[in-house]
Amino acid sequence: MIEEFAVEPAAVATSIADFNNIVDRFGIDRGRVISDFAGGPGNWVNKVRVEANARLQPRARLDLVERLTQAARDLTILRMREDYSAVDDWLPNVLRSDRAKPWSGIITTDGRAGHANECASARVDNRIPWLRDRDLPRVPRTTEALSAVFKPLLSLSRHVVLVDPYVTFDSTTRRREQWAQPLAAYVAAAVGGRELGSLEIHTAADDASDPRWSRRPDARLFEQACRTTFLPLLPRGVRIQFSRWRERPSDQLLHERLVLTEIGGFRVDAGLDARPGDLVPVTRLSRETCLDLKHRYIAATSPYIFADGFTILKPS
């Protein structure tokens, strides 16, 4: 669920103020990106540089190129389609591609495209409805639907953290379909045949002093159930670090259900498990928010007490 926008290279090369006004409205963590649509990988960035060279003074040009490089590094600019013809200019390519796969919006220098969702660069502001941050529609609480929401972000990430205090594994069909299968699907979406930098799952530990957690399995039983029920469903070569936590008295409750990465994430208040028939709200999280939330699941900075952990590895 990433929206793709066509932005004319010249539209962001008139000044650093115009560049910031347009480019800062995009981001992989906001669910919308500028398409690297200009002939080949990195060509959109190169065309912006060419336009900036022709229009800007050296200092302004240097500032713009620095911001442009950072935007590309942050995946604000992303290549998602290939149907560009070197015979035609940028705008005819954009309009032809729109017929095959509609753009979420088009930004041009002068509004000449005649597209329903088009805006001239000088008129870009918060009044443009298709450039506003919007809540995601409620998502069916199924493995397929939730995976489809998470996959575009997970497939571009190097470091993935899944958080749900109620993760449960056992050999019953109901539990397998509720927990093991959805989590395995999220892992598969993240891996996609490549090697991740890290993959973590955080959940609550058993706690005899708290009625909410007193029926959770102890460390040995949880790990055993994980290896028996969850591990066989994982792609080959996957390594996952499990961590279990307990609440501190009179401190923050373990209740968050999160998908966190270094480039953004999601909050799913109802849970990461599958319960067909339910619809759940899913909220996007910025990369900055994800970084803050990750610190809650590092022992040195956590408001919770680290209880136990283990690593599983699916052999290649």
C-alpha positions in Angstrom: 0.0 0.0 0.0 2.5 2.6 -1.3 1.1 5.4 -3.5 3.3 6.3 -6.4 3.5 9.9 -7.7 5.0 11.3 -10.9 6.9 14.5 -10.2 8.5 16.5 -13.1 12.2 16.8 -12.4 12.2 20.5 -13.3 9.4 21.1 -10.8 11.7 20.5 -7.8 14.8 22.2 -9.2 13.7 25.9 -9.2 14.8 26.6 -5.6 15.6 24.8 -2.4 12.3 26.1 -0.9 10.3 24.6 -3.8 12.3 21.3 -3.5 11.5 21.1 0.2 7.9 22.1 -0.2 7.3 19.2 -2.6 9.7 16.4 -1.6 9.0 16.8 2.2 5.4 15.7 1.5 6.7 12.2 0.5 8.3 9.3 2.3 8.1 5.5 2.4 6.9 5.8 6.0 4.0 8.0 4.9 2.9 5.5 2.3 3.7 7.7 -0.7 6.8 8.1 -2.8 8.1 10.0 -5.8 8.6 7.6 -8.7 12.1 7.2 -10.1 10.5 7.3 -13.6 12.8 8.9 -16.1 14.4 6.1 -18.2 16.4 3.9 -15.8 17.5 3.4 -12.2 18.5 6.8 -10.7 17.6 8.7 -13.9 15.0 10.9 -12.1 17.6 12.0 -9.6 20.1 12.7 -12.5 17.5 14.8 -14.4 16.9 16.9 -11.2 20.6 17.5 -11.0 20.7 18.6 -14.6 17.8 21.0 -14.1 19.4 22.4 -10.9 22.7 23.0 -12.7 20.8 25.1 -15.3 18.7 27.1 -12.9 20.5 27.5 -9.6 23.5 29.3 -8.2 26.4 27.1 -6.9 25.5 27.3 -3.2 21.8 26.7 -3.8 22.6 23.9 -6.2 24.9 22.2 -3.6 22.1 22.4 -1.0 19.6 20.9 -3.3 21.8 18.0 -4.4 22.5 17.2 -0.8 18.8 17.1 0.0 18.2 15.1 -3.1 20.8 12.5 -2.2 19.3 12.1 1.3 15.8 11.7 -0.2 17.0 8.9 -2.4 18.8 7.3 0.5 15.6 7.5 2.6 13.6 5.7 -0.2 11.5 8.8 -0.7 12.3 8.3 -4.4 11.6 4.7 -5.5 11.6 2.8 -8.8 8.3 1.0 -9.1 7.6 0.8 -12.9 9.7 0.3 -16.0 7.6 1.4 -19.0 9.6 4.5 -20.0 10.4 5.2 -23.6 13.6 7.1 -24.3 12.0 8.3 -27.6 9.6 10.6 -25.7 9.9 13.3 -23.1 8.9 12.9 -19.5 5.3 14.0 -19.7 4.2 11.8 -22.6 5.8 8.9 -20.8 3.9 9.7 -17.6 0.5 10.0 -19.4 1.0 6.8 -21.3 2.1 4.9 -18.1 -1.0 6.4 -16.3 -3.3 4.6 -18.7 -1.7 1.2 -17.8 -1.3 1.9 -14.1 -2.8 5.2 -12.8 -0.6 7.5 -10.8 -1.9 8.7 -7.4 -0.9 12.2 -8.5 1.2 14.2 -10.9 3.1 17.4 -10.1 4.3 19.4 -13.1 6.0 22.8 -13.5 2.9 24.4 -15.0 -0.1 22.1 -14.7 -0.2 21.3 -18.4 -0.9 17.5 -18.2 -4.7 17.8 -18.0 -4.8 15.0 -15.4 -7.5 14.8 -12.8 -4.9 14.5 -10.0 -2.4 17.1 -11.2 -1.0 20.1 -9.6 1.4 22.8 -10.8 4.5 22.9 -8.5 3.8 26.5 -7.4 0.4 25.5 -6.1 1.5 22.5 -4.0 0.2 23.0 -0.4 -1.9 21.3 2.3 -5.1 22.0 0.4 -4.3 19.3 -2.2 -6.4 16.3 -1.0 -4.3 13.6 -2.6 -1.2 15.0 -0.9 -2.6 14.9 2.6 -1.7 12.2 5.1 -4.7 9.8 5.4 -5.6 7.0 7.7 -5.5 3.5 6.2 -8.9 1.9 5.7 -9.7 -0.8 8.2 -8.1 -4.0 7.2 -9.6 -7.5 7.3 -7.8 -9.4 10.1 -6.5 -12.2 7.9 -3.0 -13.4 7.1 -3.4 -12.4 3.5 -4.8 -8.9 4.1 -2.4 -7.9 6.8 0.6 -9.3 4.9 -0.4 -7.2 1.9 -0.4 -4.1 4.0 3.0 -4.8 5.6 4.8 -6.3 2.6 5.8 -3.2 0.6 7.5 -1.7 3.7 9.0 -5.0 5.0 10.4 -5.9 1.6 12.5 -2.7 1.5 13.7 -3.0 5.1 16.9 -4.4 6.6 15.9 -4.5 10.2 12.5 -5.8 11.3 10.9 -5.9 14.8 7.5 -7.5 15.5 5.9 -6.8 18.8 2.8 -8.5 20.3 2.5 -9.5 24.0 0.1 -12.3 23.2 2.1 -14.3 20.7 1.2 -18.0 21.3 2.4 -21.2 19.7 1.0 -24.6 20.2 0.2 -27.6 18.0 -3.6 -27.0 17.7 -4.9 -26.0 14.3 -6.6 -22.9 15.7 -3.4 -21.6 17.3 -1.4 -22.4 14.2 -3.8 -20.5 12.0 -4.1 -17.6 14.5 -0.4 -17.0 15.3 2.2 -19.2 13.5 0.9 -18.7 10.0 0.5 -14.9 10.1 3.8 -14.4 11.7 5.5 -16.7 9.2 3.8 -14.8 6.4 5.2 -11.4 7.7 8.6 -12.9 8.0 8.4 -14.3 4.4 7.3 -10.8 3.2 10.4 -9.3 4.9 12.8 -11.8 3.6 11.8 -12.3 0.0 14.8 -14.3 -0.9 17.4 -11.9 0.6 19.3 -11.8 3.9 18.1 -9.4 6.5 20.3 -7.5 8.9 18.1 -8.5 11.9 14.7 -9.9 12.7 13.2 -9.8 16.2 9.9 -10.9 17.8 9.0 -9.5 21.2 6.3 -10.8 23.4 5.2 -11.2 27.1 6.7 -13.8 29.4 4.8 -15.8 32.0 4.3 -14.0 35.3 2.6 -15.8 38.2 2.1 -12.5 40.1 -0.1 -11.0 37.3 -3.4 -12.7 36.3 -3.1 -11.5 32.7 0.2 -13.4 32.2 -0.1 -16.2 34.7 -1.2 -18.7 32.1 1.5 -17.9 29.6 3.9 -20.8 29.1 7.3 -20.7 30.8 10.5 -20.1 28.8 11.1 -23.8 28.1 7.6 -24.6 26.9 7.4 -21.4 24.8 10.6 -22.1 23.0 9.7 -25.8 22.5 6.3 -24.8 21.0 8.0 -22.2 18.8 10.5 -24.7 17.4 7.8 -27.3 16.8 5.0 -25.2 15.4 6.5 -21.9 14.0 10.0 -22.9 12.8 8.8 -25.4 10.1 6.7 -22.6 8.4 9.7 -20.2 8.0 11.7 -19.6 4.8 15.1 -21.4 4.7 18.0 -19.5 6.2 15.9 -17.2 8.4 17.2 -16.4 11.9 14.9 -14.8 14.5 15.7 -13.5 17.9 12.8 -13.9 20.4 12.7 -11.8 23.5 10.1 -12.1 26.3 9.3 -9.3 28.8 7.6 -8.6 32.1 6.0 -5.5 33.3 7.5 -3.5 36.1 5.1 -2.7 39.0 3.2 0.6 38.5 4.8 1.1 35.1 3.9 0.9 31.5 1.7 -2.0 30.5 2.7 -4.5 27.8 0.0 -3.9 25.2 1.5 -2.5 22.0 1.2 -4.5 18.8 3.8 -3.2 16.3 5.6 -3.7 13.1 8.8 -1.7 13.2 11.6 -1.1 10.7 14.4 1.4 10.1 12.3 3.1 7.4 8.8 3.1 9.1 6.2 0.8 10.5 2.7 0.1 11.6 0.6 0.0 14.8 -2.1 -2.7 14.9 -3.9 -2.1 18.2 -6.1 -5.3 17.8 -3.0 -7.6 17.3 -0.8 -9.2 14.8 -2.7 -12.5 14.8 -5.4 -13.5 12.3 -9.1 -13.6 13.2 -11.1 -13.8 10.0 -14.3 -11.8 10.2 -12.7 -8.9 12.1 -11.7 -5.5 10.6 -8.8 -3.8 12.3 -7.4 -0.2 12.2 -3.8 0.0 11.1 -1.8 3.2 11.7 1.4 4.2 9.9 4.4 5.0 12.0 7.2 7.4 11.0 10.8 6.2 11.0 11.4 8.5 14.0 8.5 7.0 15.9 9.8 3.5 15.1 13.2 4.4 16.4 11.7 5.6 19.7 9.5 2.5 20.0 12.5 0.2 19.4 14.2 1.5 22.5 11.4 0.0 24.6 12.6 -3.5 23.5 16.3 -3.0 24.3 17.1 -4.1 27.9 19.1 -1.0 28.8 16.4 1.4 27.8 13.2 -0.6 28.2 10.4 0.3 30.7 9.9 -3.5 30.9 12.0 -6.3 32.6 13.7 -8.6 30.2 12.7 -12.1 31.2 14.3 -14.5 28.7 15.1 -15.0 25.0 16.4 -17.4 22.4 17.3 -17.6 18.7 15.8 -19.9 16.1 17.4 -20.6 12.7 15.8 -22.4 9.8 18.7 -24.2 8.0 19.4 -23.2 4.4 
